[in-house]
Amino acid sequence: MSAPALALQDVSLARNGRSVLEHVDLVIEPGETLALLGPNGSGKTTLLRVILGLIAPDAGTVRVFGRPPARARGQVGYVPQHARFDPDFPIRVLDVVLMGRLYARGLLRRFSADDLATARGALDVVEMLECADRPIGALSGGQLQRVLIARALAVRPRLLLLDEPMSSLDERIGRSFWDLLGDLTREMTVILVSHDIGAVSRHVRSVACLNRRLFMHASRALTADLIESAYGPAIDAIAHDHAPHGPPAPEEDSR
């Protein structure tokens, strides 16, 4: 029997004396698509960094395909919410995407024809191949976000972590992103961090709410009890497991 794509057991973490994650348990099987929801400061990005092995938890265990995160990095792609590049740094779009091949290739070895083909293919998937030779500093925020998605795809990951990937995409690319996500979920396990409950609920198989503690819900429909357990009674319930052609989901109460 194959190991889960991700297994967290009793993971806790405090930063600067403040609890960030408390007794988090989570198991995701290969091929699953999970939306991770929660307000700002709820620990979503920190949890992704724990999964990546960039932060060690104070307690608990983390396994990615049965291995500690540091031994599974070649199987994980990551798209950060915010990325900063010096606009004057002389690096091309293609070179940024090729960074996704470094773990497999090694820092001191030249990129192969296969690496170049993989990078160009990833750019083609996100509709940025025509920009391969442009300097990274010449891109808009939305274009840069698409390049970062391509860099993650160049890893050829089995697990893809997306931290608010829609934050810089315009409406047209936003629509194509959901089409892309549908294709990716047929090939890999995906964890998608988002604030847009209505949008992600149409494209994922399960939902988890994080507010230091994790509240797992093994379907796309969020109940009032689940939302209240994660965020407290001041948040209104959201019914969002509707058909694609049904009425739009209500907006999340901002209180």
N, C-alpha and C positions, 0 to 999 in steps of 0.2 A: 504494500500500500504506500502510495507516494505521500511525502510530507506536505503539510499545509503550505500555501504560499507565504502566509504570515501567521505567526503564533506569538501573542503577548500574554504573559501570565503574571498577574499581580504587580504590574509595573507602576512605580511611584517615583516622582521627581520633585525636588524643591529647588528654587533658585532665589538667592538672596533672602533666605528665610521665609519665602512664600511658596506654598504648595502649588505646583503647576499641573501635575498628574497624580491621581490618587487611585491606586489599586485597579489599574486598567487591565481588563481581560478581553482578548479579541482573537478569534481564529477566522482566517479567510482561506477558502480552498482555491486551488488553481482554477482560473477562468472566471472568478467572481468579479463583479463590478460594485464597489462600495462608495457611496457618497458620505463624506464626513462633514457634518454640519455643526455650527456653534458660533456664538458671538465672538467679537474681538477679545483677545486675551483669554480665551477658553482653553488654550493649549494645543490647538490643531497643528500649527507649524512646528511646535516643539515635538509633538508626537511623530511627525514625519522625520524630523532629525534624529530621533531615537531609533526609528526603523532603519534609517540610513547608516546608523553607527556613528554619527557625528557628535552625539551626546550620549553618555552612558547613564542609565537610570540609577537612582539611589538604591532601588530594590526591584526584584522581579527579573524575569528572563524575556529575551527577545530572540526569536528565531525566524529567519527568512529562508524558505525552502529547506528547513531543518538545520540551518547553519547560523552561527552568530553573524550579525550584520557585516562585520569587517570581512568576512570570508564569502559574502554573497554580493559584493558591490558590482561585480561584472554582470549580474543578472537583474539589476535594478536601474531604471531610468527615473530621473527627477527633473521636474520643471518648477523652479522657485516662483514665488509670487512676485518678488521684485529682484531685478538684476541690474547691477550698475556696471557700465562700461565707460572708460575714458573715451569720449568722442574723437579725440585726436590720436588714439592709439592705432597704429597702422596694421589692422588685422581685417581680413576679408570675412564675409559671411560664411563661405565654405570652410575656412580655417576654424571658425567657432564651432561649426557642426562636427568637424573632424575631432574635436576634443572628446566627443562621445566615444571615439575609438581608442583613446589612450590606454584605458585599463587593459583592453585586449592586446593592444600593440606594444605597450611599454613606452616610457618617456624617451628613450634613446634610440628607438628604431624608426625607420622611415615608414610612412604610410604606404600600404600596398594598393594595387589596383582595385582590390576588393574593398578596402577601406574607402577609397574615393567613390566607388560605385555606390556603396552603402550611404555615404553622406549625401551624394547627389540625389539618390532615391528618396531619402528622408526629406530633403528640401522640396522635391517634387510633390510629395504627399501633402505638404503644408502650403503648396502653391507659391514657393519662393525660389524655385530653381533659377529663374531669370535674374535673380539678385545675387547669385553665388559669388560673383567677383566684385560686388560692391563693398566699400568699407563699412564696418559695423556701425560707425558713428553717423552714417548717412541715413539710417533707418528711422522710421517712426516707432512709437511705442508698441503699436500693434504688430508691426513687422518684426520687431525684435522678439516679441513674445512667440511668434510663429517660428522664428529661428531657434529659440530655446526648446520648443517642442521638438523640432527636427533634431537638435543635439541629443535630446533624451532618446529619441527613436533610433539614432545611430548606434546606441549601445546594444541594440537588438535585445531589449529587456524582456524578461519573463514577468516582471512586476513593474508597473509604471505608476509613479506618484506625481500627482498634479495639484499644485497649491494655487488655488484661485486662477486657473489658466485663462479664464474669460475676462480678467480684469482690464486688459489693455486691447482687447479685440473689438473691432467695429462690428456693426450688425451683420454685414455680409459675410465676413470671415467667421463671425460667431455661429451663423447657421451652418457653414461648412465644417466648423469644428465639431459640431454634434454628429455630423455624418462621419467625420474622421473617427470620433470616439466609438461610434458603432462598429466601424471596421476593426479598430484596435482591440475591442473587447472580445472579438472572435479569436484573437491570437495571444492575448496576455491577460494577466490579472491587473485590474486598475483600481486605485484609490484616488478619489477626486474630492478635494477640499473646496467647498463653495458656500457662499451665503445665499445663492439663488435657489431656494427650495423648490419652487415651481418648475424651474427649468431642469434641474438635475433629476427630479423624480421621474421624468419621462424616459430617462436614458440609463438608469442604474437598476440593479436587482435588489439591493438592500441599502439601508440607511442606518447610520450611527450618529447619535448626538453626543458631543463632547463638551463638558463644562467641568473640567478637572477630572471628573468621573465619566466613564463611557457608558452610554445607554444604547444598546444594540437593538435594532429592529429589523428582522429578517424579511422585510418586504419594502415596497416603495411607499406604502401608505403610513403616514404619521398619525398617531392618535393623540387626543388631548392629554391623556395620562402620560404618554412618553414625553411630550413637549414640556409638560409641567414638571416632570421628574428631572429633566435636564436643566430647565431655565427658570423654574419657579412659576407661581400662579399668575404673574403679571403679563405672561405671554399668551396671546389668543391662539386657539387651535387653528390648524391649517389643513384643509382637506385637499390633497394634491394628487391623489392617485386616479386622475381622470383620464379619459381617452384623449388621444391627440387632437381630435376634432371637437372636443367638448368645450365648455366654457372655461375661461382662463382661471387659474388658481388665484385666490385672494392674496394680497400683499401681506408680508409678515408685519405684525404689529411692532412698531419701533420703540414701544415703551420699555 
